[in-house]
Each structure stands twice: as C-alpha cells, then as structure tokens.
Amino acid sequence: MKEKKVRIVYCMIPLLFLIIILSIQVFGCYDRTFSAFGPEEAFSLDRGDYKVHVDTQDPAADSCNVYYEINGQERLLARTGVKSGVGVDFEISLPSNIRNDSVRVAVFDEDMSRLPQIDTLRITRVLPVGQTVFYLVLYLAVALLLYKGFGGGRMSCLLTGFVSAAFLPFYPVYCAAPVRMTVLVVTGMSVLLLLKRRSRISQESIVRYMFFLALSLVALYFCTESSPFYARNPWDDVSIYYSIGRGITQGYVPYRDMFDHKGPVVFFLYALAYLLVPDCFYGGYLLESFCFSWLLYFAYKTGRLYFDEGMAGALSVLSMVVLLDGDFLVYGGSCEEFAMVIYGAVLYGYLAYFAGKKACDGRWMAGTGALLGLAFWMKFNMTVCLFVLVGMIMLHKLFRRHNILRDIVAFGGGFGLASVPVVGYFIGENALGYLKNGYFDANLAYADVRGMGETLGVFGQNVLLAVTDNPGITLLVVLGILTFVLSSRYLGNILGRAGLAAAFVLLIGSTYVSYAYLYYYCLVAVFAVLGMIAAAGFVTGRAGRLKVGDKAPFLLVLPCLCLLFVFNHNYREAAVLSENFKLFDVCEKEIELASDKRDKTILLYRNHTVQAMTYEGMRPAARYYFAPNISKKIPEINEEQDRYIHEGIAQFVLVHDVDVYPNLMEWGLYQYEQILDWRTENENLQLYRLR
C-alpha cells in the first residue's frame, strides 16, 4: 500500500509540472485583430516578441510606423514598407512593458502624409511552442531516468520533486537557448547517475544537494535581476563584467582591448555565462544559483558539526534568507557574491579542523589553494581573511609537530593550478603586461593614500555605514564571532579561536579601509551562519536539547521564500510588474533603428552606464569604451576618450549631460547627430550617431 501511494505521488509531480507550464503558455497568449484601426487609437503591450500584420486598401499606402510614448515623447518602435491590398508582416520585440495605452500604428503615403485608417491590424505574441515541446519531452525523460535510476521509491520521489521545482524557473532559460540547455541538463543527469552508481556518495547526500540547488534556482529567480523574472540586470558593475565576458568570446582580451580593473576570473565567469545563454544575463543567473547552492551546502555542513541533520538542514534554509538580503546582494552578480561560496567552504573546513572533525590533509589544502587562487584573481584583497584561516591551521599543525611541508606544497599547487590558466591565457595573448597594469597597478592607484588619522576616520565611517545598512545581520555576525571566540563549546582550541578573531578583523580592515559599497558586505554576511548556530545552540540548550525532525528543512522552504520578499525588494522592478519602458530600453530601440548593421560600436563618454554595452550585437569602440571610477586616478582614460571623439571612432556615443562639456561639440561631436535627448528630474542623457 505504501509503494502504491509513492507511485501515485510520483505520477502527480510530473502532471502538476505539465499543468503549470501549459498554464504559462495560456496566460502568455495574446492575439488581437483590429478592424478599421485609426491612427489615433492606441493599446498596451507586455514584454515579448510579436508578429504584426498590417493591411490597407488605400492605394497610396507606402510605409507603416509603430510608435510608443515615453517620458512625454513619442518614439518610433518599428518601421516597414507596405503595399495596398497585399499587406505586410513584420516582428517587433519589447524588452519591457508598455502599459500606458500609448502604442499606435500609422500608415503613410510616399510624401509621409498620414492615411486615415488601417483596414486590418493583427498582433500576435510569438510563443516558444517548439521550445516548450522539447522542454517537456526533456523533463519527462529526466523524470523517467530518476524513477529508474533511484528505484522508484521515496528517494526518487523526493529527487523528482526537487528537480521539478528547479525546472520551473529554468523554463524561460531553456527557451532562450534550447540546445545549450539540453546539453547542460543531459550532462548534469549523467553526472548525477554516475555519482549514484560509482562513488561513495550516499543517495541522501545527492538528494540533499539537489534540494539546495532547486532552492537556489527558485530563490534567485526572484532575488537576482540576472534571472528571467527581470528585463535586464541594471547594475553597471555587472554590465561591465558581462560586456567584457562577451568580448572574450569574440576575441577581445581584458585590459588590452577592454579595460576594467576587476580581476580576470570574474570576466571568465561571465564569458562562461554568455556561452551558456547568449545575449542576456540568464547564464549569470545559472552560475549564481550554482554557487549559492554550494554555499547552502557548506552552511549545512557547518551546522552539522554541532547539530543533527534536521537542525542543520533547518539552519541552512534559514540562512538563505540572511545571505540573500537585498541590502548587500544589490541587483545580483557581483564579485563578492561569487566569492561567498569560497568563504563558506574555507570557513567550514577551518571549524571542522579545530572541532576535530576534519584532518585538513593535503587534498583539502590543494582544494583550498585552488579556491584562494580563484578569489585572488577575482579581487585580491578578498583573500586576506582566507589566508589567515589557512595559516592558522598550518600553525596549529606545526605546534603539534606535524610535517607541514606537504601541506604547503599542496596548497601552493592548488593555488598555482588556479593561476596557471589565468596567467597562461594572458601569456598566450601576449598581454601579460596589460594584466599587471590593469589589475595590480590600477587597483593600487585606486586605493586612497591617507594619513593614519584620516584613514582611521574613514574606516570608522565605512564600518558604521555597513552596520547601519545591515543592523539585523550585523547582530548575527557579532553574536557568532563573540560566541565562537569566547566560548569553548564550539571551538575548544584557543589558537582556533584567536585565528577566527584575527581573520574576521582583517576581513573588516581590508574591506572597509577605503570604501563602503553595499556589496562589500556579502563576505561579512557569511559569518552570520556562525550567529545562527550560536542562537540555535542557545535555544536547544534552554529547551532541553530540542530535537528537530528531518522534515523541518522542507517545511521551512515556503515561509523562508516568503520572507525573502521582505528582505529583498528586487521583485519591485520585475519585468512582469514594470509599467513601461525605461531609459535603456529606449536607447536599445533607438540604436536598433539607427543602425543597419548587426555589430555596432559604442563609446560611453566620461561615464560607466554600461547597460548599453549589453545590447545584442554591441561591441566596444575602443579599449576605454567606458570611464570607470578609477578614471579619476588615471588621466589617460579621459584623454583617450577625448581622442576617440575627435577621431570619430565610435558609431554611437552616449553622454551624460552634454551641457557639462561645452567644448565637446567643437572637439569632435559635430561629426555625430543626436538621436535621443532624455531629460528628467533624475537623468540627463544624450545619444549620438556618427553621421
């Protein structure tokens, strides 16, 4: 009877999944036909691709324009030719919604005089029917493989449920790149079945990780603006990483051809994201979800050092709410966000070693060295804290008269293993000097050099700002550090406690000595896991060592996902909730209409509003295609941008408030014509096209 119930539940999961996906298709359907449509009539459209059919019997008909109104201006959305009695079919693409009833269609004669009406106007949303069919077939194949591979019992039922939950936010990603995503899913399934058959990893561990992966995909679907829930990620920093990552796939070399001062690993990550899903941020969403699933896994492993499976699982789910707080996650996709998993892994290994649960042998040292190598080539100041933790483990081994030479070699080998591909890439591209100048020299120039008193003052202000921005999480962090440092219950070894305190102090010092950007707090927030463990220990101790069942993590999922909407407000800018085009949607359409080439070049003059570089087919006009914050320290950047204007290198130029540069027109901007003048209370931007 029990097996029969499991089979029924197993059948219900794919059935429910199919109903949800097909319902999405039904709700996305849009098909309207207007008869005798006048040029003053208007309607609204949601984000997506549309087929438009226009037919008129007027023999004078020559062209057809589609308009929309934004910011008090009527802009052209699409243009095509039309013949009387024949009609015309064309497509329009909307990156965001137009819900102010401002979309209208007009037909013109050869003299561009507007004709009185359109006899038939039909607008149909283009739905990914073919992709959906293949997607459902792929999903059913995966469900069948899980049923066969894991015995068709409770284990396979749980695994199928988690995979189904992960497949829901994965659906729009699949529709954007079906072939690549099919390869990704097939590869993932192969690895999963291989682990089940040929490794010592238990089925429970596989199910647990799939639970974390599904949870990450669902949570980050709402919490990172790289996901399909949003029109695009509006963060300039992430747009920089994306543009350089895409450039790498097209033959550009960071620092030499496209300049920024962040580490090369983050550019390689976004190159991988672009290869996964081209021309959008969805690949970044997948990488963020993958990294966050491992962060949850290490949070679970850390909790498991002190509690049973139920409590550790519950803490890992609760930590999701803390670690995805919008005050420091911002729009999602920062260097610090990717580095959080490295911090979680090294912190777990450190605590496990001093708790006597892990030997931290040569294999662990090599793996940790590789992780630190990745962090070093992403942002080298992020490794200070991690080096202290690893150093304390080696020091403790040395005090116990262990031969640490093997550990040092293993750690160095792992660090080198991560560094060799990075350095080798720049050697192969004959750009090692550019790596040194762009990553090391530029970041040292970016650091403010002050006196001791001024430095301490700025540091105090930065720390205070970080605390006031994140008061609740700061309380958890402080609780965790104090408990683990002052109490022998969690860390019995005094050297382990001293090392944890020193690492945390150096993290704060290296992070906030110059600036206090919101996303810096991502790394500090990882230590909130310690505060959650301390709080749980206090509660369970006072409650007679309260036992938490194995089902607790699953029961907490829905409440915690709801809590995310309290602490992470990105959903307010979701594509499904947005009311109208935004500035960069307008820019994208203006550039599309103004260029007849797929590949377009742009210069962001004296600004780093790099969202414009994320458009399809957009390429950098020159090495300094935007002006990073560091341009204040390196005059060469602004000087080179002036030269680009003078020589008319870029096809498009984007200027923030052209009135600030009164001599720019004489210097070279006269070669360009203005195609957009966007002036609002908060924004002043002009877009130019080379004549």
DALINDA-V40966 format. One line per field, one symbol per residue. burial: 1 if it has 9 or more other ideal C-beta (glycine too) atoms within 8 Angstrom, else 0. Layout:
burial=???
//
This chain:
burial=0000011011001101110110011001010001001010001111111111111101001011111111000011110101010011000101111100011111111000001011111111110000110111011101101110110110111111111111111111111111011101100010011111000000000111111111111111111111111111111111111111111110011111011111111111111111111000111111111111111111111111101001111111111111111111111111111111111111111111111000010101111111111111111101111111111111111100000100111111111111100110110000110111111111101100000000100110111011101100111111111011100001100011111111110111111110010011111111111111111110110000000100011001100110111011011011100101110111111110101000011111111111111110011111111111011001001101110110010111111100001001001110010001010000011111110
//
